[in-house]
Amino acid sequence: MPRSVGFAQIVALSVGITIGSGIFRVPATVAAALQFPGPMLLCWVLGGVIALCGALTVAELAGALPRSGGVFAYLLEGYGPLPAFLFGWTELVVVRAAALGAIATIFAEYLGYFVPLVAANVRVTAALAIALIGAINYLGVQRAAAVLSATTAVKYAVLLGLGLLAFNARGGSAAHFTPAWPASTPWSALATALIPVMWTYDGWADAAFVAGEVRNPRRNLPLALIAGAVSVIVVYLVVNVGFLYALTPQTMAGSKLVASSVAARIAVLGSAGAAVVAGAVVISAFSGLNASMLAGSRIFYAMADRGLFFQAAARVSPRFDSPSVAIWLATVLGAAYVLENDFAQLADKFILGIWPFYTLTVAAVFLLRARRPELPRPYRVWGYPIVPAVFLIASLYMVLNALIADPRNTGITFAVIVAGIPVFWLWSRLGGLKLARQ
């Protein structure tokens, strides 16, 4: 596929896939779990630090190995076919379809503000949205990137504006920040609250999935990953501080649609506040859906291109230069998932399924520096080895805490990952690993 994606477009992909719809709901979840402003804001800061440490580290891999598939390519280079296959397997059966389904569900729920939808129609509308996004991506990366850049710019401006306008909300007060801390900091609850927070930050590595189509990737990819992560951290902190100024933690915790509750108190928005938020979520979710399709389909393409999936998925449309079969595969899987699962089920499967592979990817920086010192590294991770170590420690703690706090759902997700091992064995027996071993 031609290298036609520029720096601004790859930053838009990074921001667009990260800022989906979770930021409009998760602040209430965090408030319910932590209850005090100090731990709440600390949770968002920690999430941002973890995401930034991950982005700073993956940026080194992106510059050294600018290949389609991103994390898949780094796992293949660092550990060989089995971990790379398990990542692709997890993306195929859980992560990407769940991500598309979760984002499309929120898109449809908020679209219902403008076009009344009964519960059954929400899922159908979400499935149709996935199909529309699939068609846009099939028409070529430049068309998909143009739509993504426009929608990402709009949603970033609206979200930042909402966070700033919250400081002018009726009933807003700095008193909402006191008392800041409970008598003892609930570290286990903080780690549990990090799971949905990291779902809102997820996407910091996804721009690397389209590395094979980026112009001057050794320069543009590392810069775009870092710029995208920083941009998201800034707007998330502004939004959360603004929401806390507008609402008490108790009020936030009791509000399922916390962004709407804040907008209703902003005088300048008047009676249009709810419509503004609903429109912002619709645009945000549509942008995130587009970015997730753009990035995720490249994983299936890269798997097939390296002999770890059916060769047909590596087909590139001769007319539109897009990975056509991979795009339609992601479309069908996303639509199927959204018709069979609710939002909570989709989000849980999504976040827990991806983090073990993020951990392995960041650890690959240490491994490849020792094993492949000759690799060109136009960017070396700032703060090495502390920055990648911080990410590894934090992510391991978060995953272990999830196993302790919710062993059933976490165990099911990990069981799905492990189930890929016999599939890999069967695939190897069928001779599908020749390309991957080359």
PESULGI-V286406 format. One record per helix or strand of 3 or more residues. SS is the DSSP state (A for helix, B for strand). FROM is the first residue (numbers start at 1). TO is the last residue. If there is no record, write none. Layout:
ss: [SS/SS]
from: [FROM/FROM]
to: [TO/TO]
//
This chain:
ss: [A/A/A/A/A/A/A/A/A/A/A/A/A/A/A/A/A/A/A/A/A/A/A]
from: [7/22/26/37/71/81/119/141/174/187/206/211/217/249/258/267/311/324/343/386/407/420/434]
to: [18/24/34/64/79/111/138/168/177/201/209/213/246/253/263/305/314/340/371/405/418/429/437]
//
